[in-house]
């Protein structure tokens, strides 16, 4: 039995990146939380960031991560100031120009990757490569308000060097990369051939952005091939397993779920479409999401099943699943997101944190999975749901999370991993993602409530957040490939001059991209053979295009306008979600439907405790 395809309003997903449509937003602040209270919470989160960041800089830098109890440092990934790199765009988001500039300067002068270190391809990509690219895009663009006069692409050069050192990991028969690679010598002959689905399928954003910034398609090519390699080996139910052999393509663990080892595979399918407009990612996401909702969703929880038979394997909530409601907001599927978030947050309220594993059969913490390593996923979903609904429950949830972190995890020099959520036992370790994601999403939540004053809400671009919370802007250079002529294989608005012996199939490709570029909600995919030909990176259009000006690259003019004369302005837009159609009149800024309610009593999942839950 095949899972039904889920049809969502995908063109308007781009709008959901900022959730600025009056479809979702009410002008007034959520009931029960005043702007002053929201500002106080925002300031408290800001202090939390600097307590941890300053502790790292004083006691651990330039080692990778902080030991906040003993006030020491440790190298946990590669020995290259991991926490500083992971924190760069958070510094920029907070408007700390001085510390951001000093950090960028130090990294540009001191960081090197020609070292004999074997590192995780996945972690290095999302934390280091993503951190460098995000900071580069901020430091190199005056419209962000953080452009550095002395900056000369040092972070981009480092990012390219790092990515080239990761490329040997992709040299496998399936295209799915090894899990680890040595930065100096490549893949060790004894390296394990088993990798996770998330490890092989969560690289497209960072590598794709790098291709667009360097005009070298190799980075995007290998990561897209990795996604294709994983998806080609899906089951007949359109489910993927947790671990796979990168040489044989055989699944070594066939448990399908949305959490550990698989989670961000789903995330990057949708976000790669949002950032790059590549409909192949959209097509795969639709199929994968439909299967997940059909076979894994046990409302409001998600379970793990066998990828071939859909037989229940594991009735377990694990903390990495908590990103899912936030992803559903971006997908426009709000109602199940609300119910699932309420269920997940009930676990947080019971223990003060979410354990790594919570058994849905016994409604208790899973043995051996009692820790909370300062994960951001539930906070991330809280931010997105508040942004979409402006319901006060999400500010209340954020306030509870701040209290838990302050009273349970705060240490002398930072914030501690909780090794046992039942007894709030602290452990001497602070993950770099605490500064890259956890406090970032909390700060964004309360800043949004207080009256947004930050790069994400008020900046010149919409942003896609990487799975590490790094800011990737949807600039024309990155997102409107067909207008970015300097990128090999790009789509050019002006006529290209084909190289000798090359066929100029720009017209065919334009037709294939027409529905996206013209703003329709069509998700119709060309035939398999034609689609493969059009999207394959081995068949890139080659030609001579004029270079872009700075304004064209970043979508701006001297007057600050982000519109071009030939871009149509839609007077009305229609968003369809399930059976509810909401028409938005952009002139009036008001929704013409009364079917969407923000009343707390009418929202699903209103229970605040586990008392109303029953074992699966």
SULLIN-V805740 format. One record per residue. N is the residue number from 1. PHI is phi in whole degrees, -180 to 180 (999 if undefined). PSI is psi as a letter, one per 30 degrees, with the letter a starting at -180 (none if undefined). NEAR is the number of other C-alpha atoms within 8 Angstrom. Layout:
# SULLIN-V805740
N | PHI | PSI | NEAR
N | PHI | PSI | NEAR
This chain:
# SULLIN-V805740
1 | 999 | k | 4
2 | -93 | k | 7
3 | -71 | k | 11
4 | -69 | k | 8
5 | -76 | k | 8
6 | -92 | k | 8
7 | -96 | j | 6
8 | -123 | l | 10
9 | -75 | i | 12
10 | -71 | e | 10
11 | -62 | e | 11
12 | -83 | g | 9
13 | -62 | e | 12
14 | -62 | e | 9
15 | -66 | e | 10
16 | -68 | f | 13
17 | -61 | e | 10
18 | -106 | f | 10
19 | 43 | h | 10
20 | -100 | g | 8
21 | -74 | k | 8
22 | -66 | f | 10
23 | -58 | e | 8
24 | -106 | f | 10
25 | -103 | k | 12
26 | -102 | k | 7
27 | -70 | e | 4
28 | -82 | l | 4
29 | -71 | l | 10
30 | -56 | k | 10
31 | -60 | k | 7
32 | 90 | f | 5
33 | -125 | j | 10
34 | -83 | l | 10
35 | -57 | e | 10
36 | -66 | e | 7
37 | -66 | e | 9
38 | -64 | e | 13
39 | -65 | e | 12
40 | -62 | e | 8
41 | -67 | e | 10
42 | -61 | e | 14
43 | -66 | e | 8
44 | -66 | e | 8
45 | -66 | e | 12
46 | -60 | e | 11
47 | -64 | e | 8
48 | -61 | e | 9
49 | -59 | e | 10
50 | -72 | f | 9
51 | -60 | e | 10
52 | -78 | e | 12
53 | -65 | e | 10
54 | -66 | e | 8
55 | -63 | e | 15
56 | -64 | e | 15
57 | -64 | e | 9
58 | -81 | e | 7
59 | -112 | f | 10
60 | -122 | e | 16
61 | -55 | k | 12
62 | -97 | g | 8
63 | -68 | l | 13
64 | -69 | e | 19
65 | -139 | l | 18
66 | -94 | k | 17
67 | -104 | j | 15
68 | -76 | f | 16
69 | -82 | e | 13
70 | -89 | f | 6
71 | 58 | h | 12
72 | -131 | l | 10
73 | -117 | l | 13
74 | -152 | k | 10
75 | -93 | j | 9
76 | -115 | f | 7
77 | -121 | d | 9
78 | -142 | f | 10
79 | 78 | h | 10
80 | -138 | h | 9
81 | 53 | h | 11
82 | -54 | e | 15
83 | -64 | e | 13
84 | -65 | e | 10
85 | -63 | e | 11
86 | -66 | f | 14
87 | -95 | f | 12
88 | -58 | e | 13
89 | -75 | f | 14
90 | -69 | e | 10
91 | -59 | e | 12
92 | -66 | e | 12
93 | -62 | e | 10
94 | -78 | f | 8
95 | 79 | g | 8
96 | -86 | i | 9
97 | -63 | e | 9
98 | -64 | e | 6
99 | -71 | e | 8
100 | -62 | e | 11
101 | -64 | e | 9
102 | -64 | e | 8
103 | -69 | e | 10
104 | -61 | e | 11
105 | -63 | e | 9
106 | -64 | e | 9
107 | -63 | e | 9
108 | -62 | e | 10
109 | -89 | f | 6
110 | -117 | f | 6
111 | -81 | k | 9
112 | -141 | k | 7
113 | -114 | g | 9
114 | -84 | i | 6
115 | -128 | l | 7
116 | -84 | i | 8
117 | -131 | k | 8
118 | -95 | k | 9
119 | -127 | l | 12
120 | -72 | k | 10
121 | -63 | e | 13
122 | -64 | e | 11
123 | -65 | e | 9
124 | -66 | e | 11
125 | -67 | e | 12
126 | -75 | e | 14
127 | -91 | e | 13
128 | -88 | e | 12
129 | -59 | e | 13
130 | -64 | e | 13
131 | -64 | e | 15
132 | -67 | e | 13
133 | -67 | e | 14
134 | -62 | e | 12
135 | -66 | e | 12
136 | -60 | e | 12
137 | -66 | f | 10
138 | -79 | e | 12
139 | -72 | f | 12
140 | -102 | g | 11
141 | -131 | j | 10
142 | -68 | f | 8
143 | -71 | f | 8
144 | -81 | f | 11
145 | 80 | g | 6
146 | -125 | g | 12
147 | -63 | k | 12
148 | -104 | k | 8
149 | -63 | e | 4
150 | -89 | g | 4
151 | -79 | k | 10
152 | -131 | h | 5
153 | 66 | g | 8
154 | -62 | e | 9
155 | -69 | e | 13
156 | -65 | e | 10
157 | -63 | e | 8
158 | -66 | e | 13
159 | -62 | e | 12
160 | -65 | e | 10
161 | -61 | e | 9
162 | -63 | e | 11
163 | -63 | e | 12
164 | -65 | e | 8
165 | -76 | f | 11
166 | -88 | f | 12
167 | -57 | e | 10
168 | -57 | f | 10
169 | -65 | f | 14
170 | -87 | f | 12
171 | -82 | i | 8
172 | -133 | l | 11
173 | -62 | f | 8
174 | -93 | f | 10
175 | 85 | f | 12
176 | -80 | k | 14
177 | -76 | l | 12
178 | -58 | l | 17
179 | -76 | f | 15
180 | -137 | l | 11
181 | -151 | k | 15
182 | -87 | k | 13
183 | -67 | f | 15
184 | -105 | e | 10
185 | -116 | f | 7
186 | 87 | a | 11
187 | -85 | k | 11
188 | -69 | k | 8
189 | -63 | f | 4
190 | -100 | g | 4
191 | -63 | k | 8
192 | -61 | k | 7
193 | -91 | g | 9
194 | -100 | k | 11
195 | -138 | l | 14
196 | -89 | l | 12
197 | -64 | e | 15
198 | -64 | e | 12
199 | -62 | e | 12
200 | -92 | f | 17
201 | -114 | g | 14
202 | -123 | h | 12
203 | -130 | f | 13
204 | -69 | e | 12
205 | -66 | e | 12
206 | -65 | e | 13
207 | -70 | e | 12
208 | -66 | e | 11
209 | -62 | e | 11
210 | -62 | e | 14
211 | -60 | e | 13
212 | -71 | f | 12
213 | -82 | f | 8
214 | -106 | f | 7
215 | 62 | g | 9
216 | -120 | j | 10
217 | -75 | f | 10
218 | -61 | e | 7
219 | -67 | e | 13
220 | -67 | e | 13
221 | -61 | e | 9
222 | -70 | e | 11
223 | -75 | e | 14
224 | -68 | e | 9
225 | -63 | e | 10
226 | -65 | e | 15
227 | -63 | e | 11
228 | -61 | e | 8
229 | -63 | e | 11
230 | -71 | e | 13
231 | -69 | e | 9
232 | -63 | f | 6
233 | -106 | g | 8
234 | -65 | l | 11
235 | -81 | l | 9
236 | -66 | f | 8
237 | -90 | g | 12
238 | 65 | h | 11
239 | -109 | l | 13
240 | -116 | l | 14
241 | -86 | a | 16
242 | -94 | e | 17
243 | -137 | k | 13
244 | -143 | l | 14
245 | -85 | j | 12
246 | -73 | f | 16
247 | -94 | e | 8
248 | -93 | f | 7
249 | 78 | g | 9
250 | -86 | k | 7
251 | -76 | k | 10
252 | -98 | f | 9
253 | -140 | j | 8
254 | -99 | g | 12
255 | -74 | k | 12
256 | -101 | k | 13
257 | -164 | a | 15
258 | -114 | g | 13
259 | -108 | b | 10
260 | -48 | k | 10
261 | 78 | f | 10
262 | -130 | f | 15
263 | -40 | d | 13
264 | -76 | f | 10
265 | -60 | e | 11
266 | -64 | e | 12
267 | -58 | e | 11
268 | -78 | f | 14
269 | -63 | e | 12
270 | -71 | e | 12
271 | -71 | e | 10
272 | -66 | e | 13
273 | -67 | e | 13
274 | -63 | e | 10
275 | -82 | e | 11
276 | -107 | f | 10
277 | 72 | g | 10
278 | -85 | j | 8
279 | -71 | f | 10
280 | -64 | e | 8
281 | -65 | e | 11
282 | -62 | e | 12
283 | -60 | e | 10
284 | -64 | e | 10
285 | -62 | e | 11
286 | -57 | e | 11
287 | -67 | e | 13
288 | -68 | e | 11
289 | -66 | e | 10
290 | -60 | e | 12
291 | -67 | e | 16
292 | -62 | e | 12
293 | -70 | f | 8
294 | -80 | e | 9
295 | -104 | f | 9
296 | -105 | f | 13
297 | -82 | j | 11
298 | -116 | i | 7
299 | -42 | k | 8
300 | -100 | g | 9
301 | -96 | l | 9
302 | -126 | k | 13
303 | -118 | l | 14
304 | -107 | k | 14
305 | -132 | l | 15
306 | -70 | k | 13
307 | -66 | f | 13
308 | -93 | e | 9
309 | -108 | f | 6
310 | 67 | g | 9
311 | -70 | k | 6
312 | -61 | k | 9
313 | -108 | e | 9
314 | -154 | j | 7
315 | -84 | i | 12
316 | -134 | k | 12
317 | -92 | j | 12
318 | -112 | l | 12
319 | -62 | f | 13
320 | -70 | f | 10
321 | -66 | f | 12
322 | -68 | f | 12
323 | -73 | f | 11
324 | -60 | e | 10
325 | -58 | e | 15
326 | -65 | e | 14
327 | -65 | e | 10
328 | -66 | e | 12
329 | -62 | e | 14
330 | -64 | f | 10
331 | -86 | f | 11
332 | 78 | g | 12
333 | -104 | i | 11
334 | -77 | e | 9
335 | -59 | e | 7
336 | -65 | f | 11
337 | -63 | e | 14
338 | -63 | e | 13
339 | -67 | e | 13
340 | -68 | e | 13
341 | -61 | e | 13
342 | -61 | e | 12
343 | -67 | e | 12
344 | -63 | e | 10
345 | -68 | f | 11
346 | -63 | e | 12
347 | -69 | e | 12
348 | -58 | e | 10
349 | -66 | e | 11
350 | -69 | e | 9
351 | -110 | f | 9
352 | 89 | f | 9
353 | -152 | l | 12
354 | -98 | k | 11
355 | -69 | l | 14
356 | -60 | e | 11
357 | -141 | k | 14
358 | -130 | j | 13
359 | -78 | k | 12
360 | -81 | f | 11
361 | -85 | e | 8
362 | -101 | f | 6
363 | 52 | h | 9
364 | -146 | l | 7
365 | -64 | k | 10
366 | -70 | k | 9
367 | -59 | k | 6
368 | 83 | f | 4
369 | -131 | h | 10
370 | -95 | f | 14
371 | -89 | l | 11
372 | -132 | j | 14
373 | -87 | h | 10
374 | 67 | h | 11
375 | -67 | k | 10
376 | -99 | f | 12
377 | -60 | e | 12
378 | -68 | e | 13
379 | -65 | e | 12
380 | -58 | e | 14
381 | -67 | e | 15
382 | -62 | e | 14
383 | -61 | e | 14
384 | -67 | e | 10
385 | -71 | e | 15
386 | -67 | e | 13
387 | -63 | e | 11
388 | -83 | e | 11
389 | -114 | f | 9
390 | 56 | h | 14
391 | -83 | k | 12
392 | -65 | f | 11
393 | -60 | f | 7
394 | -79 | f | 12
395 | -70 | e | 12
396 | -61 | e | 8
397 | -62 | e | 10
398 | -61 | e | 12
399 | -64 | e | 9
400 | -63 | e | 9
401 | -67 | e | 11
402 | -60 | e | 10
403 | -62 | e | 9
404 | -62 | e | 11
405 | -66 | e | 10
406 | -69 | e | 8
407 | -93 | f | 7
408 | -107 | f | 8
409 | -115 | f | 13
410 | -67 | k | 10
411 | -124 | l | 9
412 | -54 | e | 8
413 | -118 | g | 12
414 | 177 | b | 15
415 | -130 | k | 13
416 | -97 | k | 17
417 | -60 | k | 15
418 | -97 | j | 14
419 | -82 | f | 12
420 | -147 | j | 12
421 | -71 | f | 15
422 | -76 | e | 6
423 | -117 | g | 5
424 | 52 | h | 10
425 | -80 | k | 8
426 | -91 | k | 10
427 | -126 | k | 9
428 | -82 | i | 10
429 | -158 | k | 12
430 | -131 | j | 15
431 | -67 | k | 11
432 | -63 | f | 12
433 | -70 | f | 13
434 | -61 | e | 12
435 | -86 | f | 15
436 | -78 | e | 15
437 | -128 | e | 13
438 | -57 | e | 15
439 | -75 | f | 14
440 | -62 | e | 11
441 | -68 | e | 12
442 | -63 | e | 15
443 | -65 | e | 11
444 | -62 | e | 10
445 | -59 | e | 14
446 | -79 | f | 13
447 | -66 | e | 14
448 | -63 | e | 11
449 | -73 | e | 12
450 | -79 | f | 13
451 | 114 | j | 7
452 | -58 | k | 9
453 | -143 | i | 8
454 | -156 | l | 11
455 | -61 | e | 9
456 | -68 | e | 10
457 | -83 | e | 9
458 | -114 | f | 8
459 | -75 | l | 10
460 | -77 | f | 8
461 | -128 | l | 8
462 | -85 | l | 10
463 | -122 | k | 11
464 | -102 | k | 12
465 | -88 | k | 9
466 | -70 | l | 12
467 | -68 | f | 9
468 | -100 | g | 11
469 | 80 | g | 9
470 | -80 | k | 13
471 | -87 | j | 10
472 | -118 | j | 10
473 | -78 | k | 10
474 | -87 | i | 11
475 | -79 | l | 11
476 | -56 | e | 13
477 | -61 | e | 12
478 | -96 | e | 13
479 | -98 | e | 10
480 | -98 | i | 11
481 | -61 | e | 14
482 | -66 | f | 9
483 | -106 | f | 11
484 | -99 | j | 14
485 | -73 | f | 15
486 | -81 | f | 10
487 | -88 | k | 10
488 | -58 | k | 12
489 | 91 | g | 8
490 | -81 | l | 13
491 | -96 | k | 13
492 | -108 | k | 13
493 | -69 | e | 7
494 | -85 | l | 4
495 | -69 | k | 5
496 | -87 | l | 9
497 | -103 | j | 7
498 | -61 | k | 11
499 | -71 | l | 8
500 | -56 | k | 4
501 | 83 | f | 5
502 | -103 | k | 7
503 | -91 | k | 6
504 | -90 | j | 10
505 | -103 | h | 7
506 | -60 | e | 9
507 | -63 | e | 7
508 | -62 | e | 7
509 | -69 | e | 10
510 | -60 | e | 9
511 | -65 | e | 7
512 | -66 | e | 9
513 | -94 | g | 9
514 | -58 | e | 8
515 | -63 | e | 11
516 | -74 | e | 11
517 | -69 | f | 7
518 | -91 | f | 6
519 | 84 | g | 7
520 | -87 | l | 8
521 | -98 | g | 10
522 | -68 | k | 7
523 | -119 | g | 9
524 | -69 | k | 4
525 | -107 | k | 7
526 | -61 | l | 7
527 | -58 | l | 6
528 | -57 | e | 6
529 | -69 | e | 6
530 | -66 | e | 8
531 | -65 | e | 10
532 | -61 | e | 8
533 | -67 | e | 8
534 | -74 | e | 9
535 | -99 | f | 8
536 | -65 | k | 8
537 | -75 | f | 7
538 | -84 | f | 4
539 | -117 | h | 8
540 | -66 | k | 9
541 | -67 | k | 12
542 | -124 | k | 10
543 | -176 | a | 11
544 | -109 | j | 8
545 | -120 | k | 9
546 | -67 | k | 6
547 | -71 | l | 6
548 | -95 | k | 10
549 | -77 | l | 6
550 | -59 | e | 6
551 | -63 | e | 10
552 | -68 | e | 10
553 | -63 | e | 12
554 | -107 | g | 9
555 | 73 | h | 10
556 | -133 | l | 12
557 | -126 | l | 9
558 | -62 | f | 6
559 | -91 | g | 5
560 | 86 | g | 6
561 | -73 | k | 8
562 | -106 | g | 8
563 | -107 | k | 7
564 | -107 | l | 6
565 | -63 | f | 4
566 | -97 | g | 4
567 | -88 | k | 6
568 | -71 | k | 4
569 | -106 | j | 4
570 | -79 | k | 5
571 | -75 | e | 7
572 | -138 | k | 8
573 | -129 | k | 9
574 | -119 | k | 8
575 | -113 | k | 10
576 | -115 | k | 10
577 | -130 | j | 10
578 | 53 | b | 7
579 | -94 | f | 5
580 | -97 | k | 7
581 | -112 | k | 10
582 | -118 | k | 11
583 | -102 | k | 11
584 | -111 | k | 14
585 | -92 | j | 12
586 | -68 | f | 9
587 | -72 | e | 5
588 | -91 | f | 5
589 | 74 | g | 8
590 | -126 | k | 9
591 | -75 | k | 11
592 | -104 | g | 8
593 | -132 | k | 8
594 | -104 | g | 6
595 | -84 | f | 5
596 | -102 | k | 5
597 | -119 | k | 7
598 | -109 | g | 9
599 | -72 | k | 7
600 | -57 | e | 8
601 | -70 | f | 5
602 | -97 | f | 7
603 | -88 | k | 10
604 | -67 | l | 7
605 | 68 | h | 9
606 | -78 | f | 9
607 | -66 | k | 8
608 | -103 | f | 8
609 | -130 | l | 9
610 | -86 | f | 10
611 | -62 | e | 4
612 | -88 | f | 6
613 | -90 | l | 5
614 | -128 | k | 5
615 | -61 | k | 7
616 | -84 | none | 5
